[in-house]
């Protein structure tokens, strides 16, 4: 109905003006007055311009009031400042500083094994004993020699103090006595080495040798003892990341085989670049309370190499590359103060780092800007759209 009335008004105005034009135009043309003709042309042009302005104003009013017009429907998001952490993904493995295979320090035959596989032991516990008969016999013999040597040394010392006897006799007695003392210390040390002692609290993971085995120092493995209260996760990172990773950098470590994730911090940053692959080493210590983590287990490590406490983030799918190879985001702003319609603004942006399908906006957007999320592939610059939630509210 509104459209019909408006069309009638425009037709009346047009024909009214047209009749006036015909009357005036005939008079002006018959006058052959150049100035009058130019004046009439100016008046006609002004009327045309005025009518065009009125028509545009009426069209805008119709645009504002007509709820039946079809507009692209979009959903939007209002931007806020957020904190942003960027991570690099690498692969690492589990290890332990307390994972040792123990060997004997002296050759011999295993006399007895004091522990079983899987047994927990304390630091200082005797784990294995070698046959010590020969060393014990040598020690007993040296103790007897020491008594005699001590007696001779003391007597020679008394005589020497009384200026009796030769200096050579005194020095020989003294040397013999102290030499036997040293031999006894060495024999006792050898006797201690017939026992393999637990170097730390741990668990006997594997008994390798058997009772009666003839063992050779540094060659014949005896057993493995391990402590997994704490483990370390190590990995190698390309040297390009070296300026951004420091001791204390945050880590997220995921173990696929047990589907568990741990948070940790870098405890060590290597000082040497591997010349073969241009990587450097990092380590992190993890409390292994449930003993789920085992040496050589594979880990996926996310290392925090960048942090911005206040920045604007958008989904990567909402960023487009235009024909000029520049990145853009589609913003919307109200078409007018009282309008439920919005106009699309193609906004160039400068991108920062990306993480988890989101990208940091370095420049181009501000807090409280409203961007299109759903429907942004169907719009273009300066297009008029409606926002989905507003459409829903208007239907209530």
Helices and strands as residue ranges (DSSP letters): H 2-31, H 34-65, E 72-78, E 82-95, E 99-103, E 108-113, E 120-121, E 126-130, H 133-161, H 167-192, E 195-197, E 202-207, E 214-215, E 221-226, E 230-238, G 239-244, E 250-255, E 260-269, E 279-287, E 298-315, G 316-318, E 320-321, E 327-334, E 342-348, E 350-355, E 358-363, E 370-374, G 376-378, E 384-387, H 388-394
